[in-house]
Amino acid sequence: MAARQLAGSGADVLVIDRYEIGERQTSACAIPTAWLQELGLIESEKQRFDSVLIHTAHGSIRLPVPWSFSTFDYPSFCELLWDQCDAEFETAKVNGRSDSEKTGTVPIGASPISIDTDRGPIHAPLVVDSLGWKRVLAGGAHYQPPEAPLSRGLEVHPPGGNVDLEVFINRRYVPAGYGWSFPADDEVRVGVGSFDPHFPVRHTTDLLADDIEVGKSAYQGNWIPHRLRPATANGVFFAGDSAGHCFPLTAEGIRPALYFGAALGMKLRDVVDGTVTREQALDDYHSFSAGHQRAFDWLLRAQKLLPKIHPRLVKPTLAASFKAGGSGDYAFNRYLGIAPPEFAALANSALRSSLDEVAA
């Protein structure tokens, strides 16, 4: 998304990853439909939902959502987004900062920044770390699970289908967390997420799959950050999981990655265009990300509260908190507003404006 905002800028943009674009899915891949529509990614949509069916140990409740969610095909989603870029792509494994930076012969954060990869060094004045929760380019001590603010999740992708987007808040599967079943046309994505990184989820993922009578195939899992982290460090920009851009409670990570990636891309374009310096961009982007701390804290408080609610009270608490047309609409709209689809429209407008200036 950051590279997309640099399309047509004339900048030499290189995206590197260990895997091909869209090759390695680590998400259940659900997002508010409006984000797919705004970004021209609607062709990747698999199924659409306007409610969430929540199952508790003492009954089920359907929560209507005042806007729709969509599950999508991850490879298609990535390919469609990449088609909007004019960057180059190479497969490579990032090892970290170059030896010269580590030894102090080059000041950390100097420009250009030197990055060590398994295919040789890369030097660039603007560097974005979207490498995930390991935050490889930050320098210093790194998070080490399970002693870190990380959740853990695992899911299976058997063939099949369903009409409901389902969430399971039941301590049969996980003491602190929830299970899910996200249909995606010809497959269903079933998994368990634990807020406690010490709790293993393989057995309970299998248990949930058995309970709802789906197959167990195509396992995928990952550590999931649930705390916002500084979005810049030592001259490097961080976006996505490396900046903690994953919502606590829901573990939704793709929408905030798009949102913060767009904000970062627009700021990088300002640097390329010469309207701000790299140091100004670092300060501005850091402040933009940090400005969402209250919203992330709100979700983290809810994440900590959920396991403390007595199982018999989960359903009535949800019923009281998510009344259709009232408090429920407010809560869902507030959640959507943390990374609203209108921001995707703003990113589109900024990109079109920049491209028009280039054409002129």
Kinemage of the C-alpha trace (Angstrom):
@kinemage 1
@onewidth
@group {chain A} dominant
@subgroup {mainchain}
@vectorlist {calphas} color= white
{ca met a 1} P 0.000 0.000 0.000
{ca ala a 2} L 2.888 2.337 0.742
{ca ala a 3} L 4.452 1.500 -2.630
{ca arg a 4} L 1.113 2.116 -4.334
{ca gln a 5} L 1.068 5.723 -3.142
{ca leu a 6} L 4.451 6.264 -4.841
{ca ala a 7} L 3.212 5.152 -8.273
{ca gly a 8} L 4.196 7.645 -10.966
{ca ser a 9} L 6.481 9.593 -8.634
{ca gly a 10} L 9.643 8.642 -10.487
{ca ala a 11} L 11.103 7.161 -7.319
{ca asp a 12} L 13.106 3.938 -7.576
{ca val a 13} L 10.906 1.760 -5.361
{ca leu a 14} L 11.907 -1.789 -4.486
{ca val a 15} L 9.674 -4.186 -2.520
{ca ile a 16} L 11.324 -7.326 -1.169
{ca asp a 17} L 9.899 -10.332 0.642
{ca arg a 18} L 10.884 -13.923 1.329
{ca tyr a 19} L 7.842 -15.080 -0.644
{ca glu a 20} L 6.167 -14.085 -3.867
{ca ile a 21} L 3.405 -11.496 -3.607
{ca gly a 22} L 0.264 -13.147 -2.261
{ca glu a 23} L 2.005 -16.472 -1.693
{ca arg a 24} L 1.795 -16.823 2.094
{ca gln a 25} L -1.574 -16.117 3.710
{ca thr a 26} L -1.534 -15.711 7.508
{ca ser a 27} L -4.980 -14.184 7.996
{ca ala a 28} L -8.623 -15.190 7.945
{ca cys a 29} L -8.928 -12.370 5.382
{ca ala a 30} L -12.034 -10.431 6.341
{ca ile a 31} L -12.395 -6.681 5.928
{ca pro a 32} L -15.152 -4.057 5.752
{ca thr a 33} L -16.486 -4.283 2.200
{ca ala a 34} L -16.088 -0.550 1.610
{ca trp a 35} L -12.288 -0.884 1.764
{ca leu a 36} L -12.346 -3.383 -1.107
{ca gln a 37} L -14.637 -1.093 -3.074
{ca glu a 38} L -12.624 2.083 -2.487
{ca leu a 39} L -9.315 0.454 -3.440
{ca gly a 40} L -10.603 -1.313 -6.547
{ca leu a 41} L -10.113 -4.742 -4.978
{ca ile a 42} L -13.722 -5.920 -5.023
{ca glu a 43} L -12.908 -8.657 -7.569
{ca ser a 44} L -11.098 -10.493 -4.762
{ca glu a 45} L -14.290 -10.678 -2.663
{ca lys a 46} L -15.456 -14.188 -1.816
{ca gln a 47} L -18.501 -13.630 0.435
{ca arg a 48} L -20.319 -10.745 2.151
{ca phe a 49} L -21.967 -10.499 5.584
{ca asp a 50} L -24.113 -7.914 7.375
{ca ser a 51} L -24.181 -9.642 10.780
{ca val a 52} L -22.001 -11.665 13.137
{ca leu a 53} L -23.385 -14.834 14.737
{ca ile a 54} L -21.772 -15.278 18.157
{ca his a 55} L -21.938 -18.593 19.981
{ca thr a 56} L -21.407 -18.670 23.732
{ca ala a 57} L -21.413 -21.550 26.208
{ca his a 58} L -25.000 -20.559 27.090
{ca gly a 59} L -26.602 -19.755 23.757
{ca ser a 60} L -26.086 -17.850 20.538
{ca ile a 61} L -26.840 -14.285 19.518
{ca arg a 62} L -26.791 -12.558 16.143
{ca leu a 63} L -25.359 -9.039 16.105
{ca pro a 64} L -26.410 -6.936 13.108
{ca val a 65} L -23.624 -4.766 11.712
{ca pro a 66} L -24.521 -1.353 10.217
{ca trp a 67} L -22.056 -1.981 7.376
{ca ser a 68} L -20.867 -5.164 5.684
{ca phe a 69} L -17.815 -7.386 6.085
{ca ser a 70} L -16.313 -9.379 3.218
{ca thr a 71} L -14.020 -12.359 3.136
{ca phe a 72} L -11.637 -12.261 0.211
{ca asp a 73} L -9.125 -14.326 -1.740
{ca tyr a 74} L -5.694 -13.355 -0.483
{ca pro a 75} L -3.613 -14.010 -3.630
{ca ser a 76} L -6.093 -12.125 -5.820
{ca phe a 77} L -6.263 -9.271 -3.304
{ca cys a 78} L -2.473 -8.898 -3.315
{ca glu a 79} L -2.179 -9.178 -7.088
{ca leu a 80} L -4.854 -6.531 -7.661
{ca leu a 81} L -3.145 -4.169 -5.242
{ca trp a 82} L 0.263 -4.827 -6.791
{ca asp a 83} L -1.150 -4.013 -10.238
{ca gln a 84} L -1.697 -0.469 -8.966
{ca cys a 85} L 2.035 -0.086 -8.218
{ca asp a 86} L 4.955 0.605 -10.540
{ca ala a 87} L 7.589 -0.644 -8.094
{ca glu a 88} L 9.995 -3.519 -8.634
{ca phe a 89} L 9.775 -6.743 -6.631
{ca glu a 90} L 12.472 -9.200 -5.618
{ca thr a 91} L 12.483 -12.203 -3.321
{ca ala a 92} L 15.052 -11.914 -0.542
{ca lys a 93} L 15.352 -12.530 3.175
{ca val a 94} L 16.143 -9.474 5.279
{ca asn a 95} L 18.736 -10.261 7.934
{ca gly a 96} L 18.775 -6.824 9.556
{ca arg a 97} L 20.918 -3.717 9.517
{ca ser a 98} L 24.216 -3.899 7.697
{ca asp a 99} L 27.364 -4.769 9.618
{ca ser a 100} L 28.654 -1.217 9.171
{ca glu a 101} L 25.691 0.158 11.095
{ca lys a 102} L 25.971 -2.523 13.772
{ca thr a 103} L 29.644 -1.787 14.365
{ca gly a 104} L 29.120 1.952 14.436
{ca thr a 105} L 31.280 2.750 11.406
{ca val a 106} L 28.117 4.255 9.908
{ca pro a 107} L 25.699 6.091 12.239
{ca ile a 108} L 22.384 4.268 12.729
{ca gly a 109} L 19.690 6.140 10.840
{ca ala a 110} L 22.117 7.807 8.465
{ca ser a 111} L 21.017 8.295 4.871
{ca pro a 112} L 21.237 6.153 2.861
{ca ile a 113} L 20.343 3.296 5.193
{ca ser a 114} L 22.083 -0.019 4.567
{ca ile a 115} L 20.122 -3.271 4.877
{ca asp a 116} L 21.655 -6.748 4.845
{ca thr a 117} L 19.809 -9.456 2.879
{ca asp a 118} L 20.676 -12.991 1.818
{ca arg a 119} L 21.167 -11.639 -1.717
{ca gly a 120} L 23.486 -8.830 -0.719
{ca pro a 121} L 23.174 -5.337 0.768
{ca ile a 122} L 20.549 -2.775 -0.192
{ca his a 123} L 21.073 0.960 0.285
{ca ala a 124} L 18.202 3.449 0.276
{ca pro a 125} L 17.403 6.856 1.780
{ca leu a 126} L 13.848 5.778 2.651
{ca val a 127} L 13.294 2.362 4.242
{ca val a 128} L 10.015 0.796 5.377
{ca asp a 129} L 9.967 -2.236 7.681
{ca ser a 130} L 6.780 -4.241 7.120
{ca leu a 131} L 8.476 -7.472 8.141
{ca gly a 132} L 6.028 -8.367 10.901
{ca trp a 133} L 6.077 -8.516 14.683
{ca lys a 134} L 9.819 -9.328 14.805
{ca arg a 135} L 10.520 -5.691 13.842
{ca val a 136} L 13.796 -6.764 12.282
{ca leu a 137} L 15.162 -3.314 11.423
{ca ala a 138} L 14.459 -1.635 14.747
{ca gly a 139} L 17.781 -2.560 16.322
{ca gly a 140} L 18.229 -3.474 19.978
{ca ala a 141} L 16.222 -6.119 21.820
{ca his a 142} L 13.324 -7.761 19.989
{ca tyr a 143} L 10.092 -9.319 21.193
{ca gln a 144} L 10.427 -12.991 21.976
{ca pro a 145} L 7.235 -15.052 22.285
{ca pro a 146} L 5.664 -16.127 24.455
{ca glu a 147} L 7.104 -13.405 26.722
{ca ala a 148} L 5.758 -10.559 24.609
{ca pro a 149} L 2.502 -8.646 24.003
{ca leu a 150} L 1.423 -11.086 21.331
{ca ser a 151} L -1.635 -13.239 20.804
{ca arg a 152} L -1.415 -16.518 18.927
{ca gly a 153} L -3.751 -17.883 16.315
{ca leu a 154} L -4.155 -20.967 14.160
{ca glu a 155} L -6.744 -21.910 11.566
{ca val a 156} L -7.632 -24.530 8.990
{ca his a 157} L -9.040 -23.950 5.502
{ca pro a 158} L -11.137 -26.964 4.556
{ca pro a 159} L -13.408 -26.873 1.511
{ca gly a 160} L -17.033 -26.145 2.264
{ca gly a 161} L -19.298 -23.203 2.881
{ca asn a 162} L -21.736 -21.457 5.179
{ca val a 163} L -23.930 -18.371 5.209
{ca asp a 164} L -22.842 -16.931 8.574
{ca leu a 165} L -19.749 -15.191 9.849
{ca glu a 166} L -19.398 -16.940 13.220
{ca val a 167} L -17.463 -16.240 16.418
{ca phe a 168} L -17.205 -18.677 19.345
{ca ile a 169} L -16.702 -17.159 22.801
{ca asn a 170} L -16.474 -20.358 24.781
{ca arg a 171} L -13.822 -21.463 27.262
{ca arg a 172} L -14.144 -24.977 25.900
{ca tyr a 173} L -11.856 -23.707 23.131
{ca val a 174} L -9.758 -21.022 24.805
{ca pro a 175} L -9.768 -19.431 28.300
{ca ala a 176} L -8.932 -15.966 26.967
{ca gly a 177} L -9.810 -15.478 23.328
{ca tyr a 178} L -12.302 -16.865 20.823
{ca gly a 179} L -12.795 -19.160 17.876
{ca trp a 180} L -14.121 -18.278 14.445
{ca ser a 181} L -15.621 -19.682 11.298
{ca phe a 182} L -15.345 -17.364 8.285
{ca pro a 183} L -16.932 -18.722 5.090
{ca ala a 184} L -15.270 -17.749 1.835
{ca asp a 185} L -17.447 -19.207 -0.934
{ca asp a 186} L -15.804 -22.568 -1.618
{ca glu a 187} L -13.902 -22.861 1.664
{ca val a 188} L -14.380 -22.072 5.332
{ca arg a 189} L -11.689 -20.612 7.584
{ca val a 190} L -11.942 -22.062 11.079
{ca gly a 191} L -9.555 -21.193 13.862
{ca val a 192} L -8.839 -20.243 17.447
{ca gly a 193} L -7.032 -17.174 18.771
{ca ser a 194} L -5.639 -16.886 22.292
{ca phe a 195} L -4.903 -13.549 23.947
{ca asp a 196} L -2.512 -15.471 26.198
{ca pro a 197} L 0.579 -16.375 24.142
{ca his a 198} L 1.355 -19.262 26.508
{ca phe a 199} L -1.851 -21.108 25.591
{ca pro a 200} L -1.375 -23.596 22.715
{ca val a 201} L -4.174 -23.527 20.135
{ca arg a 202} L -3.519 -26.551 17.905
{ca his a 203} L -5.643 -28.950 19.965
{ca thr a 204} L -8.520 -26.505 20.378
{ca thr a 205} L -8.489 -25.574 16.687
{ca asp a 206} L -8.939 -29.260 15.909
{ca leu a 207} L -11.639 -29.465 18.589
{ca leu a 208} L -13.606 -26.573 17.086
{ca ala a 209} L -13.289 -28.028 13.587
{ca asp a 210} L -14.608 -31.351 14.869
{ca asp a 211} L -17.477 -29.691 16.750
{ca ile a 212} L -18.751 -27.846 13.685
{ca glu a 213} L -17.997 -30.858 11.464
{ca val a 214} L -15.504 -29.439 8.993
{ca gly a 215} L -12.278 -30.956 7.769
{ca lys a 216} L -8.805 -30.104 9.019
{ca ser a 217} L -6.513 -29.063 6.200
{ca ala a 218} L -4.238 -26.208 5.144
{ca tyr a 219} L -3.157 -25.168 8.640
{ca gln a 220} L -1.841 -21.644 8.980
{ca gly a 221} L -0.981 -19.617 12.056
{ca asn a 222} L 1.004 -16.740 13.391
{ca trp a 223} L 1.830 -14.583 16.372
{ca ile a 224} L -0.453 -11.527 16.442
{ca pro a 225} L 0.646 -8.200 17.981
{ca his a 226} L -1.903 -6.540 20.235
{ca arg a 227} L -0.039 -3.422 21.289
{ca leu a 228} L 0.783 -0.306 19.270
{ca arg a 229} L 4.538 0.279 18.908
{ca pro a 230} L 6.566 3.315 17.762
{ca ala a 231} L 6.115 3.752 14.019
{ca thr a 232} L 9.648 5.063 13.457
{ca ala a 233} L 13.087 4.253 14.873
{ca asn a 234} L 16.631 5.067 13.786
{ca gly a 235} L 15.543 6.552 10.491
{ca val a 236} L 13.275 3.639 9.506
{ca phe a 237} L 9.495 3.728 9.001
{ca phe a 238} L 7.445 0.817 10.377
{ca ala a 239} L 4.010 -0.274 9.163
{ca gly a 240} L 1.752 -3.261 9.699
{ca asp a 241} L 2.581 -5.781 12.402
{ca ser a 242} L 6.071 -4.330 12.854
{ca ala a 243} L 4.401 -1.198 14.254
{ca gly a 244} L 1.707 -3.121 16.122
{ca his a 245} L -0.838 -2.048 13.507
{ca cys a 246} L -3.181 -4.901 14.345
{ca phe a 247} L -6.321 -4.229 16.348
{ca pro a 248} L -6.470 -5.796 19.810
{ca leu a 249} L -9.563 -7.893 20.599
{ca thr a 250} L -10.510 -8.606 16.972
{ca ala a 251} L -6.958 -9.263 15.678
{ca glu a 252} L -7.913 -7.489 12.432
{ca gly a 253} L -4.626 -6.668 10.734
{ca ile a 254} L -5.111 -6.170 7.003
{ca arg a 255} L -7.338 -3.081 7.232
{ca pro a 256} L -4.971 -1.202 9.586
{ca ala a 257} L -2.030 -2.297 7.410
{ca leu a 258} L -3.740 -0.693 4.397
{ca tyr a 259} L -4.688 2.381 6.432
{ca phe a 260} L -1.284 3.092 7.937
{ca gly a 261} L 0.435 1.985 4.732
{ca ala a 262} L -1.537 4.591 2.798
{ca ala a 263} L -0.677 7.300 5.330
{ca leu a 264} L 2.983 6.341 5.146
{ca gly a 265} L 2.972 6.193 1.364
{ca met a 266} L 1.527 9.697 1.110
{ca lys a 267} L 4.176 11.002 3.485
{ca leu a 268} L 6.973 9.270 1.550
{ca arg a 269} L 5.650 10.842 -1.629
{ca asp a 270} L 5.999 14.257 -0.025
{ca val a 271} L 9.664 13.462 0.604
{ca val a 272} L 10.164 12.316 -2.991
{ca asp a 273} L 8.432 15.478 -4.236
{ca gly a 274} L 10.688 17.602 -2.042
{ca thr a 275} L 7.911 19.231 0.007
{ca val a 276} L 9.172 17.767 3.302
{ca thr a 277} L 12.452 16.307 4.512
{ca arg a 278} L 12.905 12.721 5.600
{ca glu a 279} L 13.207 13.884 9.204
{ca gln a 280} L 9.917 15.799 8.956
{ca ala a 281} L 8.245 12.748 7.436
{ca leu a 282} L 9.562 10.568 10.256
{ca asp a 283} L 8.141 12.971 12.845
{ca asp a 284} L 4.801 13.381 11.076
{ca tyr a 285} L 4.240 9.659 10.511
{ca his a 286} L 5.292 8.816 14.063
{ca ser a 287} L 2.741 11.337 15.386
{ca phe a 288} L 0.021 10.058 13.051
{ca ser a 289} L 0.423 6.492 14.263
{ca ala a 290} L 0.756 7.479 17.935
{ca gly a 291} L -2.411 9.535 17.591
{ca his a 292} L -4.352 6.258 17.473
{ca gln a 293} L -3.167 5.144 20.905
{ca arg a 294} L -6.514 5.808 22.617
{ca ala a 295} L -8.397 3.697 20.069
{ca phe a 296} L -5.961 0.809 20.446
{ca asp a 297} L -6.140 1.118 24.239
{ca trp a 298} L -9.961 0.956 24.054
{ca leu a 299} L -9.788 -2.341 22.199
{ca leu a 300} L -7.060 -3.679 24.487
{ca arg a 301} L -9.213 -2.936 27.546
{ca ala a 302} L -12.054 -4.893 25.948
{ca gln a 303} L -9.631 -7.732 25.184
{ca lys a 304} L -8.611 -7.883 28.844
{ca leu a 305} L -12.218 -7.624 30.042
{ca leu a 306} L -13.673 -10.405 27.883
{ca pro a 307} L -12.079 -13.352 29.760
{ca lys a 308} L -13.263 -11.907 33.092
{ca ile a 309} L -16.960 -12.010 32.169
{ca his a 310} L -18.683 -15.051 33.662
{ca pro a 311} L -19.679 -17.487 30.883
{ca arg a 312} L -23.369 -17.173 31.808
{ca leu a 313} L -23.182 -13.403 31.379
{ca val a 314} L -21.468 -13.283 27.988
{ca lys a 315} L -24.660 -13.553 25.916
{ca pro a 316} L -26.744 -11.061 27.970
{ca thr a 317} L -23.791 -8.648 28.047
{ca leu a 318} L -23.544 -8.760 24.261
{ca ala a 319} L -27.310 -8.353 23.930
{ca ala a 320} L -27.255 -5.275 26.151
{ca ser a 321} L -24.163 -3.764 24.513
{ca phe a 322} L -25.057 -4.318 20.863
{ca lys a 323} L -28.697 -3.368 20.482
{ca ala a 324} L -29.554 -2.833 16.821
{ca gly a 325} L -29.825 0.824 15.885
{ca gly a 326} L -28.493 2.018 19.234
{ca ser a 327} L -25.413 1.186 21.230
{ca gly a 328} L -24.529 -1.628 18.842
{ca asp a 329} L -24.418 0.664 15.822
{ca tyr a 330} L -22.352 3.133 17.836
{ca ala a 331} L -19.806 0.474 18.842
{ca phe a 332} L -19.485 -0.959 15.332
{ca asn a 333} L -19.225 2.499 13.738
{ca arg a 334} L -16.638 3.550 16.294
{ca tyr a 335} L -14.655 0.438 15.453
{ca leu a 336} L -14.911 1.146 11.709
{ca gly a 337} L -13.855 4.733 12.361
{ca ile a 338} L -10.431 3.729 13.698
{ca ala a 339} L -9.425 3.072 10.084
{ca pro a 340} L -12.355 4.366 8.034
{ca pro a 341} L -12.872 3.561 4.343
{ca glu a 342} L -13.004 7.308 3.710
{ca phe a 343} L -9.254 7.298 4.260
{ca ala a 344} L -8.881 4.922 1.312
{ca ala a 345} L -10.812 7.460 -0.759
{ca leu a 346} L -8.416 10.163 0.470
{ca ala a 347} L -5.441 8.028 -0.564
{ca asn a 348} L -7.018 7.540 -4.000
{ca ser a 349} L -7.547 11.265 -4.372
{ca ala a 350} L -3.980 12.044 -3.334
{ca leu a 351} L -2.636 9.489 -5.814
{ca arg a 352} L -4.774 10.791 -8.684
{ca ser a 353} L -3.747 14.359 -7.915
{ca ser a 354} L -0.073 13.418 -7.924
{ca leu a 355} L -0.411 11.499 -11.180
{ca asp a 356} L -2.234 14.434 -12.786
{ca glu a 357} L 0.607 16.755 -11.772
{ca val a 358} L 3.140 14.379 -13.282
{ca ala a 359} L 1.145 14.161 -16.499
{ca ala a 360} L 0.897 17.948 -16.712
